Amino acid sequence: MGIDFFDTSDVYGADYSEEILEKALEGKRNEVVIATKFGFTYDSSKREITGTGFSKEYIKCACE
């Protein structure tokens, strides 16, 4: 449908939104641009925010 830009964050649904996006874009990753945000840490099993994270390691992990 021409949509080629997705804005997401690892904290949306405690990683769940990115899991859905990954499945939806399977085989099409090179055709889209994905923007992400970072800063909040979370517990994915409880789906809740646990704090903040601004270290170089956390930023790299969030972008990957």
C-alpha positions as CSV (number, residue, x, y, z in Angstrom):
1,M,0.0,0.0,0.0
2,G,3.0,2.2,-0.2
3,I,3.8,2.5,3.5
4,D,7.5,2.4,4.0
5,F,8.2,4.2,7.2
6,F,7.6,2.8,10.7
7,D,8.1,4.6,14.0
8,T,8.3,2.3,17.0
9,S,10.0,1.7,20.3
10,D,11.2,-1.3,22.2
11,V,9.1,-0.2,25.2
12,Y,5.8,-0.3,23.2
13,G,4.2,-3.4,24.6
14,A,7.5,-4.3,26.3
15,D,9.0,-5.4,22.9
16,Y,5.8,-6.8,21.6
17,S,5.2,-4.1,18.9
18,E,8.7,-4.7,17.5
19,E,8.1,-8.5,17.4
20,I,4.9,-7.9,15.4
21,L,6.7,-5.5,13.1
22,E,9.5,-8.1,12.5
23,K,6.9,-10.7,11.4
24,A,5.1,-8.2,9.2
25,L,8.2,-7.1,7.4
26,E,9.8,-10.5,6.9
27,G,11.5,-10.6,3.6
28,K,10.8,-6.9,3.0
29,R,13.2,-5.3,5.6
30,N,15.3,-3.6,2.9
31,E,12.3,-1.9,1.5
32,V,11.4,0.1,4.6
33,V,12.8,2.6,7.1
34,I,12.3,1.9,10.8
35,A,12.8,4.6,13.4
36,T,13.0,3.7,17.0
37,K,13.3,5.3,20.4
38,F,15.0,4.3,23.6
39,G,15.3,5.4,27.2
40,F,13.0,3.2,29.2
41,T,13.9,-0.3,30.4
42,Y,11.2,-2.9,30.9
43,D,10.4,-6.4,32.0
44,S,9.0,-8.1,29.0
45,S,7.5,-11.0,31.0
46,K,5.5,-8.6,33.1
47,R,5.2,-6.0,30.2
48,E,6.0,-3.1,32.5
49,I,8.5,-0.3,32.6
50,T,11.2,-0.8,35.2
51,G,13.4,2.3,34.8
52,T,15.5,4.2,32.4
53,G,18.5,3.3,30.3
54,F,20.9,5.6,28.5
55,S,24.1,3.7,28.4
56,K,25.9,3.1,25.1
57,E,25.2,-0.6,25.4
58,Y,21.5,-0.1,26.0
59,I,21.2,2.3,23.0
60,K,22.9,-0.2,20.8
61,C,20.6,-3.0,22.0
62,A,17.5,-0.9,21.5
63,C,18.5,-0.1,17.9
64,E,19.3,-3.7,17.0
